[in-house]
Amino acid sequence: MEEFWSPVWLSIKVSLISGLIVACLGTMAARRMARCRFRGKTIVETVFLLPLVLPPSVVGFLLVVLFGRHSLIGQLVERWFHTTILFTPGAAVMAAVVVSFPLMYQAAKAGLEAVDPAIEGAARIDGANERQVFWHISLPLARHALLSGAVLSFARSLGEFGATLMFAGNIPGKTQTIPTAVYMAMESGRMELAWAWVAVTIGLSFSLLSCAAKLGRWQR
């Protein structure tokens, strides 16, 4: 039973942690991009959305290049913390953050852009500063879009395979998530175990997508 549940719990933990990180980063980035106009905005947004269209193996390769043991960042981490990022649960979280960020960013940006500027302007006239306007006006009005983006990001993290396999590896009990466990079970001919993990993934994903659909209807 431990062999079965270990990838499930790890996948959920990785998805939850990455989901929280992505919800914060995606919302903050969307806040800046929703109202700001500056040169190079299209380029910045293209970079934000690149993980949607790049093959997961390419994302994993770039993560290895940027944070591997031979990179500047990887060497600094190894020198300061006496450990590496590669092939750790943290690497699985980082891979999930990168691939799921565009979904949260798009949802948050759409939700914040839909907020009536007149309402925000009225709050400013009443003496609210920009932080107060964001926390007490913009966020509550865009909450359904933000929640929908968070749910979709969690679901995307749950199903991440390629970047996770390259950057975090497939170490049972340490970095093996459901997608990598299914792949290894199928490769070794353990189809019953693979089907069990597939059933869990389908159940979780179906529930999450149903929640996202309901949030989308409430937003409209």
N, C-alpha and C positions, 0 to 999 in steps of 0.2 A: 504493500500500500504506500509505503514511503516513496518508492520509485515512481509511483503514479502521481502522488500529490505534490512532490517537491517542485516539478516544473510549473504546476498550476499556481502554487502559492508564490513562487518567484515571479511568474508573469504578472500576477495581480499586484505584487509589491512594486515591481518595476514600473508598471502602468500607472499606479497611484502616485508614486514619487515624480515620475516624468510628467504626469498630468498636472500636478500642482505647479511644477516649474514652468511648464508650457502655458498654463493659465495666467500666471503672473507675467511672464515675458511677452506672450502674445497680446495681452491686454495693454501693457505699457507701450509696446511697439505700435499697436493699432491706435492708441490715444495720440501718439505723436504724428502718425501718418494720416489720420482721418481729417484733421483740420489744417495741417501745415502744408505750405507750398514752397518748394525749394528746388533748385537745380539738382538734377541727379535723382529725384524722387523715384522715377521709373526704374532706374538701375537698382536702387536700394530694395524696392518692392520685388523686382525680379530675383534678387539674391534670396530674399525671404521665401519666395515660392519655389525656388529651384528644386528642393527635395521632393516636391510633388511629381516632377517629371524625370528626375534623374533615376537611373536604375539603383536599387538598394545596394548592389555590390559596389557601385561607384561612390555612394555615400560612405560605405564602410571603408573603402580604400582611402578616401580623403581624411576620414577620422584617424585611420592608422598613420597616415603621413603627418597629420597635425599633432597627434597626441601619443604616437608610438615612442618606443625607447630611444630611437635615433633622432627624434625631433627636439627642438629647443624646449618646448613646453614639457615633453616627456622627460627630458633630462633634468629640468628644474624640479619637477615633481619627485623624481627618484632621489635627487640630492636632498631635498627638504624633508620629504616624508618617508624615505627609504622604502618606497613601493612604486609600482607602475600602475598606470591607468588601464593598460591593455589586459584583456582577459580577466576582468574583475566585474562584480555586479554594478559598480559605478559606470563601467564602459557600456553595459547594457542600458542603463538609464540614459546616458548621453546619446546613444544611438536612437533610443525611443524619442528623446526630446527633439532631435534634429528632424526626424521623419514626420513627427506629428505637429510640429510648430506651425507649418503653413495652414493647417486646418483651423487651428485656434485663431491665428492671425486674421484669416479671411472672415471668419464668423464675427470676431470682435470688431473688426473694422466696419463690416456691414452694419452691425448693431449700433455702433457709436455714430456712424454717419447718418443713421436714420433718426437720431435724436434731433428734435426741432431746435435749431440754433436760437430761436426766439425765447424758448424756455430757459436755456443757459444764459442768454443775455439778460433776462429779467432777474435771474439770481445774482448776476454780477452787479446790476443796478442796485439791488437791495444790500450790497456790501459783501457778498461772498467772494473769496479769492478763487484762483483757478483750481487749487486742490479741493476746496470745499465744493465747487461746482462739479468736479469730476466724481467725487465720492458720494455726494448726496443727490445729484441730479442725473448726470450722465450714466453712471453705473446702474442705478436702479431701473432707469428707463430701457437700458440695453441688456437687462439681466437674462432675458430668455435667449437672446443670441449668444451671450457669453456662456450660459449653461449648455446650450446646444454644441458650441464649439468645444467645450471641455469634455463633453460626452464623446464626441467624435474623435477627439485627440486621444482619449483613453482607449477607445476601440482600436484606433490605428496603432497605438503602442502595443496593445495586446497581440496584434497580429504581425508585428515586425519580425522579419526573418533575416534577410540578406545582410543588412548593415550590422545587425547584432551578431550574426555568425562570424563575420570577418573581424569585428572589433572586440567583441566580448568572448567569442569562442563558444564551445559547447561542453562545458565542464559540468558533469552531473552534480547536483547539490550546490553548485556555486554560480554558474552562469547559464545553465540549461533552461531555456524557457519552453513554452508549449510548442511553438513552431519548429524550433530546432529538435525538440524531443520527438515530434511527429516524423520529421525527416529521418532521424536516426533509427526510429522504430521500423519505419517502412524499409529502409536500407537493409536492416538485419532480418527482415521477414516477420516481424512481430506485429502483424496486422491488427490483432484484437486490441493490443495496447494503443496502437496508432488511432484506431477508430474511437476508442474511449476518450483520448485527448481531443480528437476532432469534434466529438459530440459536446464536450465541455466548451470548446471554443465557439462552436456554432450557437450554443445556448446563451453564452455570455454576450456574444456579438449581436444576436437577435434582440436580446433584452436592451442592450445599449442603443441600438439603432431605433428601436421602438420609442425609447425615451427621447431621443433626439427628434424624431418625427413629431411627437406630442409637443415638445417645446417649440418646434417650428410652427405648428398650428396655433399655439397660444400667442406667439409673436405676431402672427398676422391678425 
